[in-house]
Amino acid sequence: MNKSFTIIFGIIGIYWIASSLLQQGSFLLLIPGILSLLLAIPIKSNFNLEKLVLPTLLYNLVLTSYQVYSSSSILLSRLIGIEIFIFIFNLILTLSVIYLILQTLRSTNIDIS
C-alpha cells in the first residue's frame, strides 16, 4: 500500500472511532474504525491483512455514502455552517474511498470463478 492508502485509512479509522465514542453513530462503528486503523499500519509481510483491504474499503464506501445521504437530507431542512462542513467532509471521504477501491481493483487480479 502506498502513502495515500495509509493516510485515508487512518483518517477514516479515527472518524469512525470518534463517531462511535461521541455517540454520533452506533457503537458498532468501532469495528470498521479499528479495521481501518489496522490497515493504516504499513505491514508488508502479513498476507491476511492484505485480504481485508477490499472488503474494508467496500464497507467504508457504504458507511460514507450513507453519511453523505444523511448529511444532505439535514441540509435540505436547515442550513448551518457546521452541517455544510460535515457534508463536504463526508463527500470527500466517499470520493477518497472510491479512488482507493479503483486503485485496489487495478492492482489486484480478482478471480470470480
Residue frames as qw, qx, qy, qz and C-alpha x, y, z in Angstrom:
[[0.000, 0.889, 0.457, 0.000, 0.00, 0.00, 0.00],
 [0.409, 0.425, -0.028, 0.807, 1.17, 3.47, -0.72],
 [0.145, -0.060, -0.425, 0.892, 1.03, 6.61, 1.39],
 [0.412, -0.172, -0.193, -0.874, -2.47, 7.64, 0.24],
 [0.682, -0.280, -0.652, -0.176, -3.89, 4.32, 1.49],
 [0.489, -0.180, -0.607, 0.601, -2.28, 4.83, 4.89],
 [0.034, -0.018, 0.178, -0.983, -3.48, 8.41, 5.27],
 [0.535, -0.188, -0.328, -0.756, -7.07, 7.75, 4.16],
 [0.685, -0.261, -0.680, 0.006, -7.38, 4.56, 6.22],
 [0.357, -0.118, -0.536, 0.756, -6.06, 6.46, 9.24],
 [0.221, -0.072, 0.032, -0.972, -8.49, 9.35, 8.79],
 [0.649, -0.215, -0.478, -0.551, -11.46, 7.04, 8.24],
 [0.620, -0.188, -0.715, 0.264, -10.50, 4.86, 11.20],
 [0.165, -0.099, -0.440, 0.877, -10.24, 7.85, 13.53],
 [0.370, -0.121, -0.193, -0.901, -13.51, 9.23, 12.13],
 [0.684, -0.263, -0.594, -0.332, -15.49, 6.04, 12.82],
 [0.536, -0.207, -0.656, 0.490, -13.99, 5.57, 16.28],
 [0.022, -0.029, -0.257, 0.966, -14.67, 9.20, 17.21],
 [0.502, -0.190, -0.344, -0.771, -18.23, 8.95, 15.88],
 [0.683, -0.269, -0.677, -0.053, -18.80, 5.84, 17.93],
 [0.459, -0.202, -0.568, 0.653, -17.31, 7.18, 21.15],
 [0.071, 0.048, 0.132, -0.988, -19.03, 10.57, 20.87],
 [0.319, 0.417, 0.806, -0.274, -22.34, 8.76, 20.27],
 [0.341, 0.497, -0.205, -0.771, -22.85, 10.38, 16.90],
 [0.638, 0.233, -0.615, -0.400, -23.27, 6.90, 15.48],
 [0.935, -0.248, -0.171, -0.185, -23.69, 3.32, 16.56],
 [0.555, -0.652, 0.516, 0.028, -21.24, 1.65, 18.92],
 [0.885, 0.156, 0.406, 0.168, -20.70, -0.87, 16.11],
 [0.459, 0.872, -0.131, 0.109, -18.75, 1.79, 14.19],
 [0.446, -0.720, 0.527, 0.070, -15.79, 0.75, 16.34],
 [0.841, 0.040, 0.512, 0.170, -15.35, -2.36, 14.18],
 [0.651, 0.658, 0.168, 0.339, -14.72, -0.59, 10.83],
 [0.072, -0.959, 0.234, -0.143, -12.73, 2.05, 12.71],
 [0.636, -0.545, 0.537, 0.101, -10.38, -0.50, 14.23],
 [0.819, 0.266, 0.438, 0.258, -10.09, -2.40, 10.93],
 [0.427, 0.869, 0.041, 0.248, -9.26, 0.80, 9.09],
 [0.251, -0.880, 0.395, -0.072, -6.62, 1.73, 11.65],
 [0.794, -0.251, 0.527, 0.169, -5.11, -1.76, 11.43],
 [0.731, 0.494, 0.343, 0.323, -4.87, -1.39, 7.66],
 [0.131, 0.979, -0.100, 0.119, -3.30, 2.05, 8.06],
 [0.535, -0.656, 0.506, 0.163, -0.28, 0.44, 9.70],
 [0.594, 0.612, -0.462, -0.243, 2.10, -0.43, 6.87],
 [0.663, -0.302, 0.684, -0.024, 2.67, -4.18, 7.28],
 [0.455, 0.530, -0.543, -0.466, 4.17, -5.75, 4.18],
 [0.130, 0.246, -0.960, -0.020, 4.52, -9.34, 5.33],
 [0.365, 0.189, 0.777, -0.477, 1.06, -10.05, 6.72],
 [0.085, -0.092, -0.758, -0.640, -0.95, -11.52, 3.85],
 [0.097, -0.551, -0.820, 0.118, -4.15, -11.85, 5.89],
 [0.015, -0.657, -0.248, 0.712, -4.41, -8.08, 6.35],
 [0.035, 0.254, -0.526, -0.811, -4.00, -7.58, 2.60],
 [0.087, -0.334, -0.889, -0.301, -7.10, -9.72, 2.06],
 [0.096, -0.669, -0.618, 0.402, -9.08, -7.31, 4.25],
 [0.129, -0.255, 0.145, 0.947, -8.31, -4.21, 2.16],
 [0.189, -0.187, -0.604, -0.751, -11.08, -4.55, -0.45],
 [0.361, -0.570, -0.735, -0.071, -13.87, -5.67, 1.95],
 [0.312, -0.553, -0.363, 0.682, -12.97, -2.88, 4.38],
 [0.045, -0.136, 0.277, 0.950, -12.97, -0.34, 1.55],
 [0.257, -0.356, -0.703, -0.559, -16.37, -1.53, 0.34],
 [0.385, -0.618, -0.648, 0.223, -17.82, -1.37, 3.85],
 [0.248, -0.443, -0.128, 0.852, -16.35, 2.11, 4.32],
 [0.042, -0.109, -0.503, -0.856, -17.92, 3.11, 0.99],
 [0.328, -0.558, -0.722, -0.244, -21.34, 2.04, 2.23],
 [0.402, -0.620, -0.457, 0.495, -20.90, 3.90, 5.52],
 [0.197, -0.321, 0.083, 0.923, -19.55, 7.12, 3.99],
 [0.102, -0.273, -0.622, -0.727, -22.21, 7.09, 1.27],
 [0.355, -0.655, -0.667, -0.018, -24.87, 6.81, 3.94],
 [0.357, -0.543, -0.248, 0.718, -23.25, 9.68, 5.83],
 [0.074, -0.036, 0.355, 0.931, -23.38, 11.84, 2.67],
 [0.258, -0.470, -0.702, -0.469, -27.05, 10.95, 2.19],
 [0.425, -0.644, -0.572, 0.278, -27.85, 11.66, 5.83],
 [0.294, -0.451, -0.091, 0.838, -26.00, 14.97, 5.97],
 [0.000, -0.123, -0.479, -0.869, -27.53, 16.11, 2.67],
 [0.303, -0.598, -0.691, -0.269, -31.03, 15.43, 3.99],
 [0.386, -0.637, -0.380, 0.549, -30.22, 17.57, 7.05],
 [0.219, -0.186, 0.210, 0.934, -29.00, 20.35, 4.75],
 [0.098, -0.415, -0.644, -0.636, -32.38, 20.38, 2.99],
 [0.376, -0.724, -0.578, 0.010, -34.18, 21.14, 6.24],
 [0.276, -0.945, -0.002, 0.173, -31.81, 23.78, 7.62],
 [0.665, 0.582, -0.154, 0.443, -28.60, 25.44, 6.56],
 [0.529, -0.829, 0.165, 0.076, -25.97, 25.70, 9.28],
 [0.253, 0.811, -0.526, -0.037, -22.24, 26.17, 8.71],
 [0.373, -0.421, 0.820, -0.101, -21.10, 23.08, 10.61],
 [0.773, 0.262, 0.551, -0.175, -23.51, 20.89, 8.68],
 [0.605, 0.769, -0.170, -0.119, -22.11, 22.19, 5.38],
 [0.005, -0.690, 0.722, -0.054, -18.63, 21.28, 6.63],
 [0.600, -0.134, 0.767, -0.185, -19.80, 17.80, 7.68],
 [0.787, 0.525, 0.258, -0.197, -21.44, 17.26, 4.28],
 [0.450, 0.799, -0.396, -0.040, -18.28, 18.31, 2.41],
 [0.239, -0.550, 0.789, -0.130, -16.08, 16.18, 4.68],
 [0.725, 0.086, 0.656, -0.193, -18.28, 13.12, 4.15],
 [0.720, 0.675, 0.040, -0.155, -18.31, 13.73, 0.40],
 [0.214, 0.770, -0.601, 0.010, -14.51, 13.96, 0.31],
 [0.460, -0.327, 0.809, -0.163, -14.23, 10.73, 2.32],
 [0.799, 0.339, 0.450, -0.210, -16.61, 8.95, -0.05],
 [0.608, 0.765, -0.199, -0.077, -14.70, 10.10, -3.13],
 [0.052, -0.684, 0.723, -0.085, -11.42, 9.08, -1.48],
 [0.644, -0.103, 0.736, -0.178, -12.76, 5.60, -0.75],
 [0.788, 0.562, 0.197, -0.156, -13.95, 5.26, -4.35],
 [0.341, 0.811, -0.475, -0.012, -10.46, 6.26, -5.52],
 [0.292, -0.492, 0.808, -0.140, -8.86, 3.65, -3.24],
 [0.789, 0.179, 0.550, -0.208, -11.27, 0.96, -4.44],
 [0.701, 0.704, -0.065, -0.097, -10.36, 1.71, -8.05],
 [0.121, 0.747, -0.649, 0.080, -6.65, 1.62, -7.20],
 [0.539, -0.272, 0.770, -0.205, -7.08, -1.69, -5.37],
 [0.823, 0.380, 0.384, -0.177, -9.04, -3.26, -8.22],
 [0.529, 0.796, -0.286, -0.063, -6.47, -2.04, -10.72],
 [0.017, 0.675, -0.725, 0.136, -3.55, -3.54, -8.78],
 [0.473, -0.157, 0.841, -0.210, -5.06, -6.94, -7.93],
 [0.384, 0.054, -0.761, -0.520, -6.26, -9.75, -10.10],
 [0.558, -0.030, 0.539, -0.630, -9.68, -10.88, -8.92],
 [0.200, 0.016, -0.924, -0.325, -10.82, -14.34, -9.88],
 [0.558, -0.033, 0.255, -0.789, -14.61, -14.62, -9.69],
 [0.676, 0.097, -0.642, -0.349, -14.84, -18.23, -10.84]]
